[in-house]
Amino acid sequence: MALVGRFLARELELVVVSAGGEASSALPRPAAGRLLVFPGSFDPLHEGHTRLAAAAAEAVAARDGGAAPTLLYEISLANADKGAVDADAAGRRLAQFEGVSAVALTRRALYVDKSELLGPCDFVVGADTATRILDAKYYGGRRGLEEALDTLRDRDCGFVVAGRLDKRENFVQTHAAIAGAPDAYRDMFLEIAHFRHDLSSTELRAKAAAEAARG
């Protein structure tokens, strides 16, 4: 895993580790179909993530005439809302994907920045994340948001959106999440309206902590 070490030492912008544990500094580029990138903290990786990935892949294939996408999970060591991930935590999260899927490590927090490194691709996001993507506060205002969406489109990037519980345990529907998208950009968002899985990493961490406390 020398390349992972070089990434953690900030010598590389990106490292991709295959399901078999082989590391590369290059993205997988499918001969057919799209690259489907699923960003997240994955603390921990759970069934909800893998089921969403499968549903997103099915939706993209249906949109693209049956061409199956290539799935790549992504863990960013920088996060616009959750702060930085340290090297030890990154290593633990990376290990979860052995035998499951390829996973990339990056330091790109915002999707417009991810697109520079990972595009062209479709990003898998929950409805709560889609709402934040369309929140102008992250871009310095409405004009900045539209400029970011223009950049994403120019890089041939879009979003596959699934409904999800928010922090207040309210289920956010996909149509509500993308309601804030300007009409000119609505086609960048592919909805998976039928998908729902309420298990959360936060819930699993709380359960694990409670079990540890009981000894």
C-alpha positions in Angstrom: 0.0 0.0 0.0 2.9 2.4 -0.8 0.6 4.6 -2.8 -1.8 5.0 0.1 1.2 6.2 2.2 2.2 8.6 -0.5 -1.4 9.9 -0.6 -1.5 10.4 3.2 1.8 12.2 2.9 0.1 14.6 0.4 2.3 13.5 -2.5 -0.7 12.3 -4.5 -4.2 13.9 -5.1 -5.9 10.5 -5.5 -5.4 6.8 -4.7 -7.8 4.1 -5.8 -7.7 0.7 -4.0 -9.4 -2.2 -5.8 -11.6 -4.8 -4.1 -8.6 -7.1 -4.2 -6.4 -4.6 -2.4 -4.4 -3.3 -5.3 -3.6 0.4 -5.2 -3.4 2.8 -8.2 -3.1 6.5 -8.7 -5.4 6.4 -11.8 -9.2 6.2 -12.0 -10.9 3.1 -13.4 -12.2 4.1 -16.9 -14.9 1.8 -18.1 -14.8 0.9 -21.8 -18.6 1.0 -21.8 -21.0 2.7 -19.4 -20.4 5.5 -16.9 -18.2 5.8 -13.8 -20.6 5.8 -10.8 -19.0 7.5 -7.8 -20.5 7.0 -4.3 -18.9 9.6 -1.9 -19.3 9.2 1.8 -17.7 8.9 5.2 -18.6 5.2 5.5 -18.2 5.2 9.2 -19.1 2.4 9.1 -19.9 0.9 5.6 -23.3 -0.8 6.0 -26.1 -2.5 4.1 -27.8 0.8 3.3 -24.8 1.9 1.4 -24.4 -1.2 -0.7 -28.2 -1.4 -1.4 -28.2 2.2 -2.5 -25.1 1.6 -4.7 -26.9 -1.3 -6.4 -30.1 0.8 -6.9 -28.1 3.7 -8.3 -26.3 1.4 -10.7 -29.6 -0.1 -11.9 -31.1 3.4 -12.4 -28.1 4.6 -14.4 -28.1 1.4 -16.6 -31.8 1.9 -17.3 -31.2 5.5 -18.3 -28.2 4.6 -20.5 -29.8 1.8 -22.5 -28.6 -1.0 -20.4 -24.9 0.0 -20.2 -23.9 -1.0 -16.6 -21.8 1.6 -14.8 -18.5 1.0 -13.0 -18.9 1.6 -9.2 -16.3 3.5 -7.2 -16.8 4.5 -3.6 -15.0 7.7 -2.5 -13.8 8.8 0.9 -12.7 12.4 1.1 -10.3 13.3 3.9 -11.9 16.8 3.8 -15.6 17.3 4.3 -17.5 20.6 4.0 -19.7 19.7 7.1 -18.0 17.0 9.1 -14.4 18.2 9.1 -11.2 16.4 8.3 -10.6 12.6 8.5 -7.3 11.6 10.0 -5.0 8.9 8.6 -5.9 6.2 11.2 -9.6 6.7 10.5 -9.0 6.6 6.8 -7.1 3.3 7.0 -9.9 1.7 9.1 -12.6 2.9 6.6 -10.6 1.8 3.6 -10.2 -1.7 5.0 -14.0 -2.2 5.0 -14.0 -2.3 1.2 -11.7 -5.3 0.8 -13.6 -7.9 -1.2 -16.5 -5.4 -1.7 -15.7 -2.7 -4.2 -13.0 -0.3 -5.4 -12.7 2.8 -3.3 -10.9 6.1 -3.8 -9.3 8.4 -1.3 -9.3 12.1 -2.1 -9.2 15.5 -0.4 -12.0 17.1 -2.4 -14.8 18.3 -0.2 -17.2 20.1 -2.6 -18.7 18.3 -5.6 -17.4 20.9 -8.0 -13.9 20.1 -6.8 -14.5 16.3 -6.9 -15.6 16.6 -10.5 -12.2 18.0 -11.5 -10.6 14.8 -10.2 -13.2 12.2 -10.8 -15.3 13.3 -13.8 -16.9 12.5 -16.1 -19.1 10.5 -13.7 -22.4 10.3 -11.9 -22.3 10.9 -8.1 -24.6 8.9 -5.8 -26.1 11.1 -3.1 -28.9 11.0 -0.5 -31.6 13.6 -0.7 -30.1 15.4 2.3 -26.8 15.8 0.5 -28.6 16.9 -2.7 -30.2 19.7 -0.6 -26.8 20.8 0.5 -25.4 20.6 -3.0 -28.1 23.1 -4.1 -27.5 25.4 -1.0 -26.1 28.6 -2.3 -24.3 29.3 1.0 -21.5 26.9 -0.1 -20.9 28.9 -3.2 -21.1 32.5 -2.0 -24.6 33.0 -3.4 -26.9 32.0 -6.2 -24.6 33.1 -9.0 -21.8 31.0 -7.5 -24.1 28.0 -7.3 -25.1 28.3 -11.0 -21.4 28.7 -12.0 -20.6 25.5 -10.0 -23.5 23.6 -11.8 -22.2 24.9 -15.1 -18.7 23.5 -14.3 -20.2 20.2 -13.2 -22.1 20.0 -16.5 -19.1 20.9 -18.6 -17.2 18.1 -16.9 -20.1 15.7 -17.8 -21.1 15.1 -14.2 -24.5 14.5 -12.7 -26.2 13.1 -9.6 -28.2 10.1 -8.8 -30.5 11.0 -5.8 -32.2 8.7 -3.3 -34.6 9.7 -0.5 -33.1 9.7 3.0 -33.7 10.6 6.6 -32.3 13.9 7.7 -30.7 14.8 11.0 -34.2 15.4 12.5 -35.3 11.8 11.4 -37.6 13.3 8.7 -37.6 11.4 5.4 -36.6 13.7 2.6 -38.1 12.8 -0.7 -36.0 13.2 -3.9 -38.4 15.6 -5.5 -38.2 17.9 -2.5 -34.5 17.7 -2.4 -34.0 18.9 -5.9 -36.8 21.4 -5.9 -34.2 24.1 -5.4 -32.4 23.3 -8.6 -32.7 25.9 -11.2 -34.8 24.6 -14.1 -31.9 24.7 -16.5 -30.0 22.2 -14.3 -32.8 19.8 -13.3 -31.8 17.2 -15.9 -28.5 16.7 -14.0 -30.4 15.0 -11.2 -31.6 11.4 -11.7 -34.1 10.4 -9.0 -34.4 6.9 -7.4 -37.9 7.6 -6.1 -38.6 4.0 -5.0 -35.5 3.5 -2.8 -35.6 3.7 1.0 -33.3 2.3 3.6 -33.3 4.1 7.0 -30.3 2.5 8.6 -27.6 5.2 9.3 -24.0 5.2 10.2 -24.8 7.5 13.1 -27.2 4.9 14.5 -24.7 2.1 14.1 -21.9 4.1 15.9 -24.3 4.9 18.8 -25.2 1.2 19.1 -21.6 0.1 19.0 -20.7 2.7 21.7 -23.6 1.5 23.9 -22.5 -2.1 23.6 -18.9 -1.2 24.4 -20.0 0.7 27.4 -21.9 -2.3 28.7 -18.6 -4.2 28.5 
